[in-house]
């Protein structure tokens, strides 16, 4: 049996090695390492895949979030509502810009932000909502967009874990994650469903004026060379990463399907195990399984993770400490016990290996070992 990894990037690379190697060599031969033509080619391909008017490539997913908030003209002390159960980058950029992150609890089934909690957190200072499409499926965007419309708020979708996921709206439309709000953001970190071989990210919008502002901010606040209209940043997707992503994008739906099949295997194995709560699909969203995350019920999460490690099975905890209990984000607004769902999830969730190259032998071994641990402790 091949070594089990949380993400097997090498095996994925081997399958498309000739295309990848050629794409990288072409960039090297051209020496157009920054803002080369392949960046524009990839941008156009991604716009077509997502069905969105504008894709603005940038340096990484965190930059994408920061540039988005800068483009909206948010001012210090403006409040931005986001989920307490997420990777720190979502709240980090809010704080870095002098804005106020307002954290709210998440749904115990879907792990995404609760629309009703957003409503309760609104104040006259609220200017934006950042729903996080966690682990690979969309938040309830119909409800979130309705709140935004009623209260004249911006919506920035953090789709860094959900590229390719489809949201089925009540109006009958089907849109890709990140293309519903005013702006969408994604990351091309290597382990993502569409990952490059370094850092990378992108911003999406259907707003022409906003797209122009986003491009300018990502380019030192510059539209004409050496004329800076406002304070910007230096954030760009380099040509080698764009070339890699251009090769991988046509395989994205295939990659999603492979992840979904692995998830189905796990679910058949654990369907009747009361000690594990399996991922729940949102009725309006497809799930692209960036992570396969379960909740331990009546067994020790940490003991299980340690047991699997001894069996050479990596398992990760995303995320062990809620944002509201992190030193950097402590606030008088809330304390321990205020977000019971997030605190429960942080204490009990774990993620099994999930990637495109999992084979049946590996999946069987993983499932057998999880079941063996449960048989010992129940």
C-alpha positions in Angstrom: 0.0 0.0 0.0 1.2 3.5 -0.8 1.9 5.8 2.0 -1.2 7.6 3.2 -1.0 11.4 3.1 -3.5 14.1 3.9 -2.9 15.4 0.4 -0.9 13.5 -2.2 0.4 16.2 -4.5 3.1 14.2 -6.1 0.9 11.4 -7.4 -1.5 14.0 -8.8 1.5 15.7 -10.5 2.8 12.5 -12.1 -0.5 12.0 -13.9 -0.2 15.4 -15.7 3.6 15.6 -15.6 4.3 16.2 -19.3 1.7 19.0 -19.5 3.0 20.6 -16.3 6.7 20.3 -17.3 6.0 21.8 -20.7 4.0 24.7 -19.3 6.8 25.6 -16.8 9.5 25.3 -19.5 7.6 27.6 -21.8 7.5 30.3 -19.1 11.3 29.8 -18.4 12.0 30.0 -22.1 10.0 33.2 -22.5 11.5 34.7 -19.3 8.1 36.5 -18.8 8.1 35.5 -15.1 5.9 38.4 -13.9 2.7 39.4 -15.7 3.5 37.1 -18.6 0.7 36.3 -21.2 -0.1 33.0 -19.5 -1.5 34.9 -16.5 -4.1 36.5 -18.7 -4.8 33.2 -20.5 -5.5 31.5 -17.1 -7.6 34.5 -16.0 -9.8 34.1 -19.1 -10.1 30.3 -18.6 -11.2 30.8 -15.0 -13.7 33.5 -15.8 -15.3 31.1 -18.3 -15.3 28.2 -15.8 -16.9 30.3 -13.0 -19.3 32.2 -15.3 -18.1 35.5 -13.9 -17.1 38.7 -15.7 -13.9 39.5 -14.0 -11.1 37.4 -12.3 -8.2 39.3 -10.8 -5.3 37.0 -10.0 -3.2 37.9 -6.9 -0.6 36.6 -4.6 -2.6 34.4 -2.3 -6.0 34.0 -0.7 -5.3 36.3 2.2 -4.3 39.0 -0.2 -7.5 38.5 -2.1 -9.5 39.2 1.1 -7.5 42.2 2.0 -7.6 43.8 -1.5 -11.4 43.2 -1.6 -11.9 45.1 1.6 -9.6 47.9 0.5 -11.5 48.2 -2.8 -14.9 48.6 -1.0 -13.6 51.7 0.8 -14.1 50.3 4.3 -12.9 52.7 7.0 -11.3 52.1 10.4 -13.9 51.0 13.0 -16.3 49.8 10.3 -17.6 46.4 11.4 -17.3 43.3 9.3 -19.3 40.1 10.3 -17.7 36.7 9.7 -17.8 33.2 11.2 -16.0 32.3 14.4 -15.2 28.8 13.0 -12.7 29.4 10.2 -9.1 29.8 9.4 -7.6 32.9 10.9 -7.0 34.7 7.6 -10.6 35.7 7.3 -10.5 37.7 10.5 -6.9 38.6 10.2 -7.3 40.9 7.2 -10.2 42.7 8.9 -8.1 43.5 11.9 -5.0 44.5 9.8 -7.0 47.1 8.0 -8.2 48.7 11.3 -11.7 47.3 10.8 -13.6 45.5 13.6 -14.1 41.8 13.1 -17.5 40.8 14.5 -17.6 37.0 15.0 -20.8 34.9 15.1 -21.5 31.2 15.6 -22.0 28.6 12.9 -24.4 25.9 12.0 -23.7 22.5 13.7 -24.5 20.6 10.6 -22.9 22.6 7.8 -20.2 24.4 9.8 -21.1 27.7 8.0 -22.2 31.0 9.3 -25.8 31.3 10.6 -27.9 34.0 8.9 -29.9 34.5 12.0 -26.7 35.2 13.9 -25.7 37.8 11.3 -29.0 39.6 11.9 -28.4 39.7 15.6 -24.9 41.0 15.3 -25.9 44.0 13.0 -25.2 47.5 14.3 -25.1 50.9 12.6 -21.4 50.3 12.1 -21.8 47.1 10.1 -20.6 47.5 6.5 -19.9 44.0 5.2 -20.5 40.3 5.7 -17.8 37.7 4.9 -19.4 34.2 4.7 -16.8 31.4 4.6 -17.7 28.4 2.4 -16.0 26.1 4.8 -14.6 22.6 3.9 -16.1 22.7 0.4 -19.8 23.8 0.5 -21.5 27.1 0.3 -23.1 29.0 3.1 -26.8 29.9 2.8 -26.2 32.7 0.3 -29.9 33.3 -0.4 -30.5 34.3 3.2 -27.2 36.2 3.4 -27.8 38.2 0.3 -31.3 39.1 1.5 -29.8 40.5 4.8 -27.2 42.4 2.8 -29.9 43.9 0.5 -32.1 45.0 3.4 -29.3 46.6 5.3 -27.2 47.9 2.4 -24.1 45.8 3.2 -21.4 44.4 1.0 -20.8 40.6 0.8 -17.3 39.2 0.3 -17.4 35.4 -0.2 -14.4 33.5 1.2 -14.5 30.7 -1.3 -10.9 29.6 -0.6 -12.0 26.1 0.3 -14.9 25.7 -2.1 -13.9 26.5 -5.7 -16.1 24.6 -8.1 -18.9 24.2 -5.6 -22.3 25.1 -7.0 -25.1 27.0 -5.2 -28.7 26.3 -6.2 -30.6 29.5 -5.4 -34.3 29.6 -4.7 -34.8 31.7 -7.9 -33.6 28.7 -9.9 -30.2 30.0 -10.8 -27.0 27.9 -10.3 -23.8 29.8 -9.5 -20.3 28.9 -8.6 -19.0 29.6 -5.1 -17.5 33.1 -5.0 -19.7 34.5 -7.8 -22.8 35.4 -5.8 -21.8 38.3 -3.5 -20.2 41.6 -4.5 -16.8 40.0 -4.5 -15.5 36.4 -4.2 -12.0 35.3 -3.1 -10.1 32.1 -3.5 -6.7 30.6 -2.7 -4.5 28.4 -4.9 -2.4 27.1 -2.0 -1.0 23.7 -3.1 -3.5 21.6 -1.0 -6.6 23.4 -2.4 -8.9 21.6 -4.8 -7.3 23.8 -7.5 -3.8 24.3 -6.2 -0.6 25.6 -7.7 3.0 24.8 -6.7 3.5 27.8 -4.5 1.3 30.6 -3.4 -1.5 32.1 -5.5 -5.0 33.5 -5.2 -7.7 35.3 -7.2 -10.6 37.7 -6.7 -14.0 37.5 -8.6 -16.6 40.1 -9.4 -19.3 40.9 -11.9 -19.0 44.7 -11.2 -16.9 46.5 -13.9 -16.0 49.5 -11.7 -15.1 47.3 -8.7 -12.9 45.1 -10.9 -11.0 48.1 -12.1 -10.4 49.2 -8.5 -9.3 45.7 -7.5 -6.8 45.5 -10.3 -5.4 48.9 -9.4 -5.0 48.1 -5.7 -3.3 44.8 -6.4 -0.8 46.7 -8.6 0.5 49.4 -6.1 -2.6 51.6 -6.6 -1.4 52.1 -10.2 -3.3 52.1 -13.5 -0.7 54.0 -15.6 2.9 53.0 -15.0 4.5 55.1 -12.2 1.3 57.1 -11.5 -0.2 56.0 -8.2 -3.8 57.1 -7.7 -4.2 55.6 -4.2 -2.4 53.4 -1.7 -2.2 49.8 -3.0 -0.3 46.6 -2.5 2.0 44.4 -4.5 0.1 41.2 -5.1 0.3 39.2 -8.2 0.1 35.6 -9.5 3.5 34.8 -11.1 3.6 33.3 -14.6 4.9 29.8 -13.6 2.0 29.4 -11.1 -0.5 30.7 -13.7 0.9 28.2 -16.2 0.4 25.3 -13.7 -3.1 26.4 -12.9 -4.0 26.7 -16.5 -3.0 23.0 -17.0 -4.9 21.9 -13.9 -8.1 23.9 -14.3 -9.5 21.6 -17.0 -9.1 18.7 -14.5 -10.9 20.5 -11.6 -14.2 18.8 -12.1 -12.4 15.5 -12.3 -10.6 16.3 -9.1 -13.9 17.2 -7.4 -15.5 13.9 -8.5 -12.6 11.9 -7.1 -13.0 13.7 -3.8 -16.7 13.1 -3.8 -16.1 9.4 -4.4 -13.7 9.2 -1.5 -16.3 10.9 0.7 -18.9 8.3 -0.4 -16.5 5.5 0.6 -16.1 7.0 4.1 -19.8 7.5 4.5 -20.6 3.9 3.6 -18.1 2.7 6.1 -19.3 5.0 9.0 -23.0 5.2 8.2 -24.2 3.2 11.2 -21.6 4.4 13.7 -23.3 6.6 16.4 -19.9 7.8 17.7 -19.3 9.7 14.5 -21.3 12.5 12.9 -20.7 12.6 9.2 -20.6 15.7 7.0 -24.0 17.0 6.2 -24.7 18.3 2.7 -26.5 21.7 2.5 -29.6 21.2 0.3 -28.7 24.2 -1.8 -25.0 23.5 -2.4 -22.8 20.8 -3.9 -19.9 19.7 -1.7 -16.4 19.6 -3.2 -14.8 18.1 -0.1 -11.7 20.3 0.4 -11.8 18.5 3.8 -13.7 15.5 5.0 -14.5 16.5 8.5 -16.4 14.4 11.1 -17.5 15.1 14.7 -16.7 12.7 17.5 -19.7 11.9 19.6 -19.0 10.2 22.9 -15.4 9.3 22.1 -12.2 11.3 22.5 -11.2 13.1 19.3 -7.6 13.5 20.5 -7.2 9.8 21.4 -8.6 8.8 18.0 -6.2 11.2 16.1 -3.3 9.9 18.2 -4.3 6.3 17.5 -4.5 6.9 13.8 -1.1 8.5 13.8 0.4 5.4 15.3 -1.2 3.5 12.4 0.5 5.9 9.9 -2.8 7.6 9.1 -2.6 11.4 9.2 -5.7 13.1 10.6 -5.9 16.9 11.2 -8.0 19.1 13.4 -9.4 22.2 11.6 -9.6 24.2 13.9 -8.7 23.4 17.5 -9.2 26.9 19.0 -12.2 29.2 18.0 -11.2 32.7 16.8 -12.9 34.3 19.8 -10.6 32.4 22.2 -7.4 33.2 20.3 -5.1 35.7 22.0 -5.0 37.9 19.0 -8.8 38.2 18.7 -10.0 38.3 22.2 -12.7 41.0 22.7 -14.9 42.3 25.4 -17.8 41.5 23.0 -17.6 37.8 23.8 -15.9 35.1 25.9 -15.9 31.4 26.5 -19.3 29.9 26.2 -20.7 32.6 23.9 -20.4 30.5 20.7 -21.4 27.0 21.8 -21.5 25.4 18.4 -18.0 26.7 17.4 -16.6 25.6 20.8 -18.2 22.2 20.5 -16.8 21.8 16.9 -13.3 22.9 18.0 -13.3 20.2 20.7 -14.6 17.4 18.6 -13.9 17.7 14.9 -11.2 15.9 13.0 -10.5 15.5 9.3 -9.5 12.3 7.5 -7.2 12.2 4.4 -8.9 13.7 1.5 -7.4 14.2 -2.0 -7.7 13.1 -5.6 -5.3 10.1 -5.4 -6.9 8.0 -2.6 -7.3 4.5 -3.7 -9.6 1.7 -2.4 -6.8 0.0 -0.5 -5.9 3.2 1.4 -9.6 4.0 2.1 -10.3 0.6 3.4 -7.3 0.7 5.7 -8.3 4.1 7.0 -11.8 3.1 7.7 -10.8 -0.2 9.3 -8.5 1.6 11.7 -11.1 4.2 12.7 -13.6 1.3 13.3 -11.0 -0.6 15.3 -10.4 2.3 17.6 -14.2 2.7 18.2 -14.6 -1.0 18.9 -12.0 -0.7 21.6 -13.5 2.3 23.4 -17.3 1.9 23.1 
